[in-house]
Amino acid sequence: MSTIHICRELDMQADECREVAEDLLDQLVDHFGGSIQSEGENYWYRHSTGIKAKVIPADGEISIDVKMGLLTRAMAPQLEREINRVLDEKLG
């Protein structure tokens, strides 16, 4: 199993971090397809190919943990680039 872990410190309150997380998830769905599910303060992104990402917005940071199966490992660099691109775009 392949994993990606991205954690960014943000100069934002928790509600602003949630907005960044929601924007990121919307962009992932637009770019790759898949679905979003909220779980308390956290979010799950799931794709039918076996990609699962947990997005954890908190006061002052956002953390993204992605797990991919054997067949989707080849997508890891593209997915990581897209996550970082969206975060860079949103955070300036």
Biopython code that builds the backbone (N, CA, C, O; Angstrom):
import numpy as np
from Bio.PDB.StructureBuilder import StructureBuilder

atoms = [
    (1, "MET", "N", (0.838, -1.174, 0.000)),
    (1, "MET", "CA", (0.000, 0.000, 0.000)),
    (1, "MET", "C", (0.886, 1.240, 0.000)),
    (1, "MET", "O", (1.880, 1.299, 0.723)),
    (2, "SER", "N", (0.533, 2.206, -0.792)),
    (2, "SER", "CA", (1.268, 3.456, -0.898)),
    (2, "SER", "C", (0.545, 4.537, -0.095)),
    (2, "SER", "O", (-0.685, 4.573, -0.056)),
    (3, "THR", "N", (1.314, 5.413, 0.541)),
    (3, "THR", "CA", (0.704, 6.479, 1.331)),
    (3, "THR", "C", (1.325, 7.829, 0.994)),
    (3, "THR", "O", (2.472, 7.920, 0.557)),
    (4, "ILE", "N", (0.538, 8.863, 1.210)),
    (4, "ILE", "CA", (0.992, 10.246, 1.088)),
    (4, "ILE", "C", (0.577, 10.936, 2.380)),
    (4, "ILE", "O", (-0.550, 10.764, 2.844)),
    (5, "HIS", "N", (1.473, 11.708, 2.955)),
    (5, "HIS", "CA", (1.119, 12.510, 4.130)),
    (5, "HIS", "C", (1.558, 13.947, 3.863)),
    (5, "HIS", "O", (2.726, 14.208, 3.575)),
    (6, "ILE", "N", (0.621, 14.860, 3.961)),
    (6, "ILE", "CA", (0.903, 16.283, 3.788)),
    (6, "ILE", "C", (0.316, 17.006, 4.988)),
    (6, "ILE", "O", (-0.850, 16.807, 5.331)),
    (7, "CYS", "N", (1.116, 17.840, 5.623)),
    (7, "CYS", "CA", (0.636, 18.644, 6.742)),
    (7, "CYS", "C", (1.133, 20.070, 6.527)),
    (7, "CYS", "O", (2.327, 20.302, 6.338)),
    (8, "ARG", "N", (0.211, 21.009, 6.559)),
    (8, "ARG", "CA", (0.565, 22.414, 6.378)),
    (8, "ARG", "C", (0.121, 23.211, 7.595)),
    (8, "ARG", "O", (-1.018, 23.102, 8.048)),
    (9, "GLU", "N", (1.037, 24.010, 8.113)),
    (9, "GLU", "CA", (0.666, 24.951, 9.163)),
    (9, "GLU", "C", (0.040, 26.160, 8.493)),
    (9, "GLU", "O", (0.539, 26.650, 7.480)),
    (10, "LEU", "N", (-1.055, 26.634, 9.064)),
    (10, "LEU", "CA", (-1.794, 27.743, 8.485)),
    (10, "LEU", "C", (-1.991, 28.827, 9.533)),
    (10, "LEU", "O", (-2.168, 28.538, 10.716)),
    (11, "ASP", "N", (-1.959, 30.053, 9.096)),
    (11, "ASP", "CA", (-2.244, 31.175, 9.985)),
    (11, "ASP", "C", (-3.734, 31.477, 9.894)),
    (11, "ASP", "O", (-4.142, 32.558, 9.470)),
    (12, "MET", "N", (-4.548, 30.487, 10.307)),
    (12, "MET", "CA", (-6.004, 30.579, 10.183)),
    (12, "MET", "C", (-6.664, 29.909, 11.379)),
    (12, "MET", "O", (-6.077, 29.056, 12.045)),
    (13, "GLN", "N", (-7.892, 30.320, 11.629)),
    (13, "GLN", "CA", (-8.718, 29.670, 12.636)),
    (13, "GLN", "C", (-9.274, 28.363, 12.060)),
    (13, "GLN", "O", (-9.178, 28.122, 10.857)),
    (14, "ALA", "N", (-9.844, 27.537, 12.908)),
    (14, "ALA", "CA", (-10.345, 26.222, 12.495)),
    (14, "ALA", "C", (-11.407, 26.318, 11.403)),
    (14, "ALA", "O", (-11.406, 25.506, 10.478)),
    (15, "ASP", "N", (-12.316, 27.296, 11.490)),
    (15, "ASP", "CA", (-13.371, 27.400, 10.470)),
    (15, "ASP", "C", (-12.802, 27.763, 9.107)),
    (15, "ASP", "O", (-13.311, 27.300, 8.087)),
    (16, "GLU", "N", (-11.753, 28.584, 9.069)),
    (16, "GLU", "CA", (-11.097, 28.913, 7.802)),
    (16, "GLU", "C", (-10.349, 27.699, 7.252)),
    (16, "GLU", "O", (-10.324, 27.484, 6.041)),
    (17, "CYS", "N", (-9.743, 26.911, 8.132)),
    (17, "CYS", "CA", (-9.056, 25.685, 7.708)),
    (17, "CYS", "C", (-10.058, 24.696, 7.113)),
    (17, "CYS", "O", (-9.741, 23.994, 6.153)),
    (18, "ARG", "N", (-11.269, 24.638, 7.679)),
    (18, "ARG", "CA", (-12.312, 23.769, 7.121)),
    (18, "ARG", "C", (-12.693, 24.213, 5.712)),
    (18, "ARG", "O", (-12.923, 23.376, 4.839)),
    (19, "GLU", "N", (-12.761, 25.526, 5.487)),
    (19, "GLU", "CA", (-13.069, 26.032, 4.145)),
    (19, "GLU", "C", (-11.992, 25.616, 3.148)),
    (19, "GLU", "O", (-12.305, 25.222, 2.025)),
    (20, "VAL", "N", (-10.727, 25.702, 3.550)),
    (20, "VAL", "CA", (-9.627, 25.264, 2.686)),
    (20, "VAL", "C", (-9.767, 23.773, 2.398)),
    (20, "VAL", "O", (-9.589, 23.345, 1.258)),
    (21, "ALA", "N", (-10.083, 22.982, 3.414)),
    (21, "ALA", "CA", (-10.258, 21.536, 3.239)),
    (21, "ALA", "C", (-11.390, 21.240, 2.266)),
    (21, "ALA", "O", (-11.246, 20.393, 1.384)),
    (22, "GLU", "N", (-12.510, 21.930, 2.419)),
    (22, "GLU", "CA", (-13.651, 21.710, 1.526)),
    (22, "GLU", "C", (-13.316, 22.096, 0.091)),
    (22, "GLU", "O", (-13.702, 21.398, -0.846)),
    (23, "ASP", "N", (-12.596, 23.211, -0.089)),
    (23, "ASP", "CA", (-12.177, 23.614, -1.437)),
    (23, "ASP", "C", (-11.246, 22.572, -2.050)),
    (23, "ASP", "O", (-11.377, 22.228, -3.225)),
    (24, "LEU", "N", (-10.306, 22.073, -1.249)),
    (24, "LEU", "CA", (-9.384, 21.038, -1.722)),
    (24, "LEU", "C", (-10.150, 19.802, -2.169)),
    (24, "LEU", "O", (-9.896, 19.270, -3.249)),
    (25, "LEU", "N", (-11.076, 19.349, -1.354)),
    (25, "LEU", "CA", (-11.849, 18.153, -1.685)),
    (25, "LEU", "C", (-12.696, 18.355, -2.937)),
    (25, "LEU", "O", (-12.799, 17.452, -3.767)),
    (26, "ASP", "N", (-13.298, 19.526, -3.079)),
    (26, "ASP", "CA", (-14.068, 19.818, -4.293)),
    (26, "ASP", "C", (-13.180, 19.750, -5.531)),
    (26, "ASP", "O", (-13.592, 19.228, -6.567)),
    (27, "GLN", "N", (-11.962, 20.276, -5.423)),
    (27, "GLN", "CA", (-11.023, 20.243, -6.554)),
    (27, "GLN", "C", (-10.617, 18.802, -6.888)),
    (27, "GLN", "O", (-10.502, 18.446, -8.060)),
    (28, "LEU", "N", (-10.400, 17.977, -5.862)),
    (28, "LEU", "CA", (-10.043, 16.577, -6.111)),
    (28, "LEU", "C", (-11.170, 15.843, -6.830)),
    (28, "LEU", "O", (-10.922, 15.077, -7.761)),
    (29, "VAL", "N", (-12.406, 16.078, -6.399)),
    (29, "VAL", "CA", (-13.552, 15.443, -7.058)),
    (29, "VAL", "C", (-13.658, 15.929, -8.500)),
    (29, "VAL", "O", (-13.908, 15.129, -9.402)),
    (30, "ASP", "N", (-13.471, 17.230, -8.730)),
    (30, "ASP", "CA", (-13.527, 17.766, -10.095)),
    (30, "ASP", "C", (-12.433, 17.167, -10.977)),
    (30, "ASP", "O", (-12.669, 16.864, -12.146)),
    (31, "HIS", "N", (-11.240, 16.998, -10.413)),
    (31, "HIS", "CA", (-10.089, 16.540, -11.204)),
    (31, "HIS", "C", (-10.043, 15.018, -11.376)),
    (31, "HIS", "O", (-9.737, 14.523, -12.461)),
    (32, "PHE", "N", (-10.348, 14.280, -10.305)),
    (32, "PHE", "CA", (-10.192, 12.825, -10.333)),
    (32, "PHE", "C", (-11.504, 12.050, -10.236)),
    (32, "PHE", "O", (-11.527, 10.845, -10.488)),
    (33, "GLY", "N", (-12.591, 12.723, -9.877)),
    (33, "GLY", "CA", (-13.832, 12.014, -9.574)),
    (33, "GLY", "C", (-13.803, 11.586, -8.123)),
    (33, "GLY", "O", (-12.963, 12.060, -7.358)),
    (34, "GLY", "N", (-14.694, 10.707, -7.731)),
    (34, "GLY", "CA", (-14.737, 10.240, -6.355)),
    (34, "GLY", "C", (-15.834, 10.922, -5.571)),
    (34, "GLY", "O", (-16.685, 11.609, -6.135)),
    (35, "SER", "N", (-15.806, 10.725, -4.255)),
    (35, "SER", "CA", (-16.851, 11.290, -3.398)),
    (35, "SER", "C", (-16.250, 11.787, -2.090)),
    (35, "SER", "O", (-15.146, 11.406, -1.703)),
    (36, "ILE", "N", (-17.014, 12.651, -1.421)),
    (36, "ILE", "CA", (-16.603, 13.253, -0.156)),
    (36, "ILE", "C", (-17.625, 12.875, 0.907)),
    (36, "ILE", "O", (-18.827, 12.827, 0.647)),
    (37, "GLN", "N", (-17.127, 12.610, 2.097)),
    (37, "GLN", "CA", (-18.005, 12.332, 3.230)),
    (37, "GLN", "C", (-17.422, 13.040, 4.451)),
    (37, "GLN", "O", (-16.216, 12.976, 4.693)),
    (38, "SER", "N", (-18.273, 13.713, 5.217)),
    (38, "SER", "CA", (-17.788, 14.347, 6.445)),
    (38, "SER", "C", (-17.980, 13.386, 7.613)),
    (38, "SER", "O", (-18.920, 12.591, 7.650)),
    (39, "GLU", "N", (-17.064, 13.489, 8.554)),
    (39, "GLU", "CA", (-17.090, 12.653, 9.759)),
    (39, "GLU", "C", (-16.675, 13.545, 10.923)),
    (39, "GLU", "O", (-15.488, 13.679, 11.219)),
    (40, "GLY", "N", (-17.648, 14.146, 11.572)),
    (40, "GLY", "CA", (-17.333, 15.121, 12.615)),
    (40, "GLY", "C", (-16.678, 16.337, 11.987)),
    (40, "GLY", "O", (-17.234, 16.946, 11.073)),
    (41, "GLU", "N", (-15.507, 16.687, 12.471)),
    (41, "GLU", "CA", (-14.757, 17.830, 11.933)),
    (41, "GLU", "C", (-13.857, 17.428, 10.765)),
    (41, "GLU", "O", (-13.252, 18.292, 10.130)),
    (42, "ASN", "N", (-13.762, 16.151, 10.479)),
    (42, "ASN", "CA", (-12.867, 15.638, 9.442)),
    (42, "ASN", "C", (-13.641, 15.245, 8.192)),
    (42, "ASN", "O", (-14.869, 15.156, 8.200)),
    (43, "TYR", "N", (-12.895, 15.012, 7.121)),
    (43, "TYR", "CA", (-13.497, 14.651, 5.845)),
    (43, "TYR", "C", (-12.780, 13.437, 5.262)),
    (43, "TYR", "O", (-11.588, 13.227, 5.490)),
    (44, "TRP", "N", (-13.534, 12.649, 4.507)),
    (44, "TRP", "CA", (-12.984, 11.523, 3.759)),
    (44, "TRP", "C", (-13.215, 11.758, 2.278)),
    (44, "TRP", "O", (-14.304, 12.147, 1.855)),
    (45, "TYR", "N", (-12.173, 11.515, 1.498)),
    (45, "TYR", "CA", (-12.294, 11.482, 0.044)),
    (45, "TYR", "C", (-12.086, 10.032, -0.354)),
    (45, "TYR", "O", (-11.110, 9.401, 0.052)),
    (46, "ARG", "N", (-13.003, 9.508, -1.146)),
    (46, "ARG", "CA", (-12.881, 8.117, -1.603)),
    (46, "ARG", "C", (-13.069, 8.059, -3.106)),
    (46, "ARG", "O", (-13.899, 8.760, -3.685)),
    (47, "HIS", "N", (-12.278, 7.209, -3.708)),
    (47, "HIS", "CA", (-12.384, 6.972, -5.150)),
    (47, "HIS", "C", (-12.579, 5.477, -5.360)),
    (47, "HIS", "O", (-12.037, 4.663, -4.612)),
    (48, "SER", "N", (-13.343, 5.122, -6.368)),
    (48, "SER", "CA", (-13.670, 3.709, -6.615)),
    (48, "SER", "C", (-12.444, 2.849, -6.911)),
    (48, "SER", "O", (-12.518, 1.623, -6.826)),
    (49, "THR", "N", (-11.327, 3.469, -7.254)),
    (49, "THR", "CA", (-10.110, 2.716, -7.550)),
    (49, "THR", "C", (-9.351, 2.289, -6.297)),
    (49, "THR", "O", (-8.315, 1.630, -6.391)),
    (50, "GLY", "N", (-9.864, 2.663, -5.123)),
    (50, "GLY", "CA", (-9.210, 2.265, -3.882)),
    (50, "GLY", "C", (-8.447, 3.375, -3.190)),
    (50, "GLY", "O", (-7.762, 3.118, -2.200)),
    (51, "ILE", "N", (-8.543, 4.588, -3.675)),
    (51, "ILE", "CA", (-7.886, 5.718, -3.021)),
    (51, "ILE", "C", (-8.781, 6.204, -1.886)),
    (51, "ILE", "O", (-9.977, 6.426, -2.074)),
    (52, "LYS", "N", (-8.183, 6.366, -0.703)),
    (52, "LYS", "CA", (-8.896, 6.900, 0.461)),
    (52, "LYS", "C", (-8.026, 7.987, 1.077)),
    (52, "LYS", "O", (-6.847, 7.764, 1.351)),
    (53, "ALA", "N", (-8.603, 9.152, 1.292)),
    (53, "ALA", "CA", (-7.862, 10.248, 1.910)),
    (53, "ALA", "C", (-8.653, 10.795, 3.083)),
    (53, "ALA", "O", (-9.857, 11.028, 2.979)),
    (54, "LYS", "N", (-7.979, 10.996, 4.183)),
    (54, "LYS", "CA", (-8.588, 11.637, 5.345)),
    (54, "LYS", "C", (-8.004, 13.040, 5.444)),
    (54, "LYS", "O", (-6.787, 13.216, 5.507)),
    (55, "VAL", "N", (-8.884, 14.030, 5.457)),
    (55, "VAL", "CA", (-8.472, 15.428, 5.546)),
    (55, "VAL", "C", (-8.901, 15.941, 6.915)),
    (55, "VAL", "O", (-10.077, 15.895, 7.274)),
    (56, "ILE", "N", (-7.923, 16.429, 7.669)),
    (56, "ILE", "CA", (-8.165, 16.855, 9.041)),
    (56, "ILE", "C", (-7.838, 18.342, 9.167)),
    (56, "ILE", "O", (-6.673, 18.712, 9.316)),
    (57, "PRO", "N", (-8.864, 19.196, 9.108)),
    (57, "PRO", "CA", (-8.623, 20.621, 9.340)),
    (57, "PRO", "C", (-8.677, 20.903, 10.843)),
    (57, "PRO", "O", (-9.579, 20.430, 11.535)),
    (58, "ALA", "N", (-7.728, 21.658, 11.334)),
    (58, "ALA", "CA", (-7.693, 22.001, 12.754)),
    (58, "ALA", "C", (-7.304, 23.468, 12.879)),
    (58, "ALA", "O", (-7.001, 24.127, 11.884)),
    (59, "ASP", "N", (-7.314, 23.962, 14.083)),
    (59, "ASP", "CA", (-6.919, 25.339, 14.321)),
    (59, "ASP", "C", (-5.436, 25.486, 13.991)),
    (59, "ASP", "O", (-4.583, 24.971, 14.714)),
    (60, "GLY", "N", (-5.131, 26.182, 12.910)),
    (60, "GLY", "CA", (-3.743, 26.441, 12.551)),
    (60, "GLY", "C", (-3.072, 25.410, 11.671)),
    (60, "GLY", "O", (-1.877, 25.538, 11.401)),
    (61, "GLU", "N", (-3.786, 24.385, 11.208)),
    (61, "GLU", "CA", (-3.156, 23.419, 10.308)),
    (61, "GLU", "C", (-4.191, 22.585, 9.562)),
    (61, "GLU", "O", (-5.359, 22.498, 9.940)),
    (62, "ILE", "N", (-3.708, 21.982, 8.493)),
    (62, "ILE", "CA", (-4.506, 21.012, 7.747)),
    (62, "ILE", "C", (-3.601, 19.814, 7.475)),
    (62, "ILE", "O", (-2.448, 19.970, 7.074)),
    (63, "SER", "N", (-4.134, 18.634, 7.697)),
    (63, "SER", "CA", (-3.380, 17.400, 7.512)),
    (63, "SER", "C", (-4.140, 16.499, 6.547)),
    (63, "SER", "O", (-5.352, 16.323, 6.672)),
    (64, "ILE", "N", (-3.418, 15.932, 5.584)),
    (64, "ILE", "CA", (-4.024, 15.045, 4.593)),
    (64, "ILE", "C", (-3.247, 13.735, 4.591)),
    (64, "ILE", "O", (-2.034, 13.726, 4.378)),
    (65, "ASP", "N", (-3.944, 12.635, 4.829)),
    (65, "ASP", "CA", (-3.357, 11.297, 4.770)),
    (65, "ASP", "C", (-4.074, 10.506, 3.691)),
    (65, "ASP", "O", (-5.289, 10.318, 3.749)),
    (66, "VAL", "N", (-3.315, 10.043, 2.706)),
    (66, "VAL", "CA", (-3.881, 9.323, 1.564)),
    (66, "VAL", "C", (-3.325, 7.905, 1.558)),
    (66, "VAL", "O", (-2.125, 7.696, 1.732)),
    (67, "LYS", "N", (-4.210, 6.936, 1.355)),
    (67, "LYS", "CA", (-3.802, 5.539, 1.203)),
    (67, "LYS", "C", (-4.265, 5.060, -0.160)),
    (67, "LYS", "O", (-5.401, 5.302, -0.570)),
    (68, "MET", "N", (-3.363, 4.374, -0.858)),
    (68, "MET", "CA", (-3.660, 3.862, -2.192)),
    (68, "MET", "C", (-3.266, 2.404, -2.280)),
    (68, "MET", "O", (-2.237, 1.991, -1.743)),
    (69, "GLY", "N", (-4.083, 1.637, -2.953)),
    (69, "GLY", "CA", (-3.788, 0.236, -3.173)),
    (69, "GLY", "C", (-2.727, 0.050, -4.247)),
    (69, "GLY", "O", (-2.254, 1.013, -4.852)),
    (70, "LEU", "N", (-2.370, -1.183, -4.467)),
    (70, "LEU", "CA", (-1.327, -1.535, -5.424)),
    (70, "LEU", "C", (-1.615, -1.009, -6.822)),
    (70, "LEU", "O", (-0.709, -0.519, -7.496)),
    (71, "LEU", "N", (-2.851, -1.103, -7.259)),
    (71, "LEU", "CA", (-3.192, -0.687, -8.617)),
    (71, "LEU", "C", (-3.215, 0.823, -8.803)),
    (71, "LEU", "O", (-3.141, 1.301, -9.935)),
    (72, "THR", "N", (-3.315, 1.578, -7.725)),
    (72, "THR", "CA", (-3.393, 3.037, -7.849)),
    (72, "THR", "C", (-2.109, 3.745, -7.435)),
    (72, "THR", "O", (-2.054, 4.975, -7.445)),
    (73, "ARG", "N", (-1.084, 2.994, -7.075)),
    (73, "ARG", "CA", (0.185, 3.615, -6.663)),
    (73, "ARG", "C", (0.765, 4.525, -7.723)),
    (73, "ARG", "O", (1.407, 5.524, -7.397)),
    (74, "ALA", "N", (0.553, 4.200, -8.975)),
    (74, "ALA", "CA", (1.104, 5.017, -10.058)),
    (74, "ALA", "C", (0.518, 6.426, -10.060)),
    (74, "ALA", "O", (1.125, 7.350, -10.601)),
    (75, "MET", "N", (-0.660, 6.595, -9.457)),
    (75, "MET", "CA", (-1.292, 7.914, -9.396)),
    (75, "MET", "C", (-0.746, 8.777, -8.260)),
    (75, "MET", "O", (-1.064, 9.964, -8.193)),
    (76, "ALA", "N", (0.060, 8.217, -7.375)),
    (76, "ALA", "CA", (0.523, 8.939, -6.186)),
    (76, "ALA", "C", (1.205, 10.267, -6.517)),
    (76, "ALA", "O", (0.851, 11.279, -5.913)),
    (77, "PRO", "N", (2.164, 10.316, -7.445)),
    (77, "PRO", "CA", (2.803, 11.603, -7.734)),
    (77, "PRO", "C", (1.823, 12.650, -8.269)),
    (77, "PRO", "O", (1.890, 13.819, -7.890)),
    (78, "GLN", "N", (0.925, 12.231, -9.139)),
    (78, "GLN", "CA", (-0.054, 13.160, -9.700)),
    (78, "GLN", "C", (-0.998, 13.671, -8.614)),
    (78, "GLN", "O", (-1.306, 14.862, -8.573)),
    (79, "LEU", "N", (-1.452, 12.796, -7.748)),
    (79, "LEU", "CA", (-2.358, 13.179, -6.673)),
    (79, "LEU", "C", (-1.658, 14.110, -5.685)),
    (79, "LEU", "O", (-2.239, 15.106, -5.254)),
    (80, "GLU", "N", (-0.428, 13.794, -5.329)),
    (80, "GLU", "CA", (0.324, 14.643, -4.401)),
    (80, "GLU", "C", (0.568, 16.027, -4.999)),
    (80, "GLU", "O", (0.443, 17.034, -4.304)),
    (81, "ARG", "N", (0.915, 16.080, -6.288)),
    (81, "ARG", "CA", (1.097, 17.381, -6.960)),
    (81, "ARG", "C", (-0.182, 18.199, -6.931)),
    (81, "ARG", "O", (-0.148, 19.399, -6.659)),
    (82, "GLU", "N", (-1.317, 17.554, -7.212)),
    (82, "GLU", "CA", (-2.591, 18.267, -7.241)),
    (82, "GLU", "C", (-2.959, 18.789, -5.855)),
    (82, "GLU", "O", (-3.428, 19.921, -5.733)),
    (83, "ILE", "N", (-2.759, 18.006, -4.832)),
    (83, "ILE", "CA", (-3.043, 18.460, -3.467)),
    (83, "ILE", "C", (-2.181, 19.672, -3.131)),
    (83, "ILE", "O", (-2.690, 20.678, -2.637)),
    (84, "ASN", "N", (-0.878, 19.581, -3.395)),
    (84, "ASN", "CA", (0.018, 20.702, -3.096)),
    (84, "ASN", "C", (-0.298, 21.927, -3.946)),
    (84, "ASN", "O", (-0.205, 23.055, -3.461)),
    (85, "ARG", "N", (-0.669, 21.722, -5.197)),
    (85, "ARG", "CA", (-1.016, 22.845, -6.075)),
    (85, "ARG", "C", (-2.223, 23.597, -5.526)),
    (85, "ARG", "O", (-2.216, 24.826, -5.452)),
    (86, "VAL", "N", (-3.255, 22.857, -5.144)),
    (86, "VAL", "CA", (-4.470, 23.490, -4.614)),
    (86, "VAL", "C", (-4.161, 24.211, -3.304)),
    (86, "VAL", "O", (-4.620, 25.334, -3.096)),
    (87, "LEU", "N", (-3.394, 23.582, -2.424)),
    (87, "LEU", "CA", (-3.046, 24.239, -1.160)),
    (87, "LEU", "C", (-2.222, 25.498, -1.408)),
    (87, "LEU", "O", (-2.467, 26.529, -0.781)),
    (88, "ASP", "N", (-1.250, 25.427, -2.314)),
    (88, "ASP", "CA", (-0.450, 26.610, -2.643)),
    (88, "ASP", "C", (-1.329, 27.728, -3.187)),
    (88, "ASP", "O", (-1.157, 28.895, -2.834)),
    (89, "GLU", "N", (-2.268, 27.363, -4.045)),
    (89, "GLU", "CA", (-3.184, 28.340, -4.643)),
    (89, "GLU", "C", (-4.064, 28.989, -3.573)),
    (89, "GLU", "O", (-4.260, 30.204, -3.587)),
    (90, "LYS", "N", (-4.587, 28.198, -2.662)),
    (90, "LYS", "CA", (-5.487, 28.711, -1.624)),
    (90, "LYS", "C", (-4.751, 29.507, -0.553)),
    (90, "LYS", "O", (-5.311, 30.431, 0.037)),
    (91, "LEU", "N", (-3.506, 29.149, -0.308)),
    (91, "LEU", "CA", (-2.772, 29.758, 0.798)),
    (91, "LEU", "C", (-1.810, 30.848, 0.357)),
    (91, "LEU", "O", (-1.182, 31.507, 1.186)),
    (92, "GLY", "N", (-1.698, 31.035, -0.950)),
    (92, "GLY", "CA", (-0.863, 32.118, -1.467)),
    (92, "GLY", "C", (0.546, 31.790, -1.516)),
    (92, "GLY", "O", (1.358, 32.616, -1.933)),
]
sb = StructureBuilder()
sb.init_structure("model")
sb.init_model(0)
sb.init_chain("A")
sb.init_seg("    ")
for serial, (resi, resn, name, xyz) in enumerate(atoms, 1):
    if name == "N":
        sb.init_residue(resn, " ", resi, " ")
    sb.init_atom(name, np.array(xyz, "f"), 0.0, 1.0, " ", f" {name:<3s}", serial, name[0])
structure = sb.get_structure()
